[in-house]
Amino acid sequence: MSVPYRITIRVSESTMKKLEQLVESYHYESVSDVIRKAIDVLIERDYKDQGIEHLNVTVSRSLLDELNIKMETEETLPLEDIIKAALREYTSREMKKEMKELMDELKEKDS
């Protein structure tokens, strides 16, 4: 692959060992390939273009299991259903966190 720019960086020995392990474990051709992939992932995750933002949502194992069961039993599972389920779970989890924080604040004020 021909790329027009070269970047030189320094990393610790432990970071270099981890990069080399990634090359071996995931069959990258070189440490440079791992770093290029990491840069691509970072840009995809954080780059904001034309007002569009990415939301990375972590879903529970139970939701993944539920979606896998649905995918096995149905010919297709609409992407919309997957997104709705993930967002519903994410919203519920975040609301529980917020409610707990509010309750803790109220308890502190009452004390």
N, C-alpha and C positions, 0 to 999 in steps of 0.2 A: 504494500500500500504506500503510495507516494503522498506525503503531506508537506505543505509548504512551510510549516513553522516548526522550530525546535525549541523545546523548553528544557532547561536544566534545573533539577531540584536536588536537594540533599535530604535523605531520610535516615532515621536511626537504624542500627543493626537489626533490632527486633522488628521494625516495620519492613525492612528488606526481606527478612526471613519469612514473614507472613505473605509478602507479595510473591516470593518464590514458591511458597506452598500453594497459593492460588493458581499459579501457572501449572503446577503438577496436578492439583486436584481437579481443575476445571479445563484442563487441556488447552490453555492459552498458549500461543506461540512464544510469548516473551513477557517480561515484566512490563515493558512498554505497552503491550496490548491490554494488560490488566489496568494500567493507569488510564489509558484512553477510554476504556469501558467505564471506569469509575467517574471520569470527567463527564462522559455522555450521560450517565445516570444522574449525576449531580445537576447538570444543566437541565435535563428533562424534568427533574423534580422541582428545582427552584426557579427556573427561568419563567418570567412572567411576560407574556406577549399579548398585546392587544386586549388588556384587561382580563385575560383568562388566567385563573389560578388553579393549581393542582391541589387536590386534597388527598393526602395519603391516609388511608383508613386501615387500622389494624382490626381484624375481625377474630372472633373467638373460634376455637377449635370446633365448638358445637355448631356454629353457623356454617363453617366449612363442611362439616360432616353432613349437615342438612342439605346444603347445596349439592354436594356430591351425590347424595341419595336421589335428589330430584333429577339430576343430570342422568343418572343411571336408569331411572324409570320413565323419563320422558325423552322424546326424540330431540327436542331442543328446549333450552331454558333461556327465555328472553333476557337479554342483557339488562333491560329495565328492571326485571324482577331481582336480579342479583344486586344491582345498585340500590334499589329500594331496601332490600334486606340489610345490606351493609350499612347504609345510612341510618336505618331505624335502630340498629344495634349501637352504632356509634353515638347517635343522638341520646339514646337512653343512658348509655354509660356516662357521657359528659354531663347530662342533667343530674344524674345521681351524685357525681362528684361535686357539682355546683351546689346542690341541695345540702350535701354533707358540710361543705365549707360554710354555707349560710347558717346552718344549725350550730356549728361550732362557734361561729362569731356571736350568735345570739346567746349561747351558753356563757361565753366569756363576758358579755355585757351584763348578764344577769348576776354574775358572780361578784 
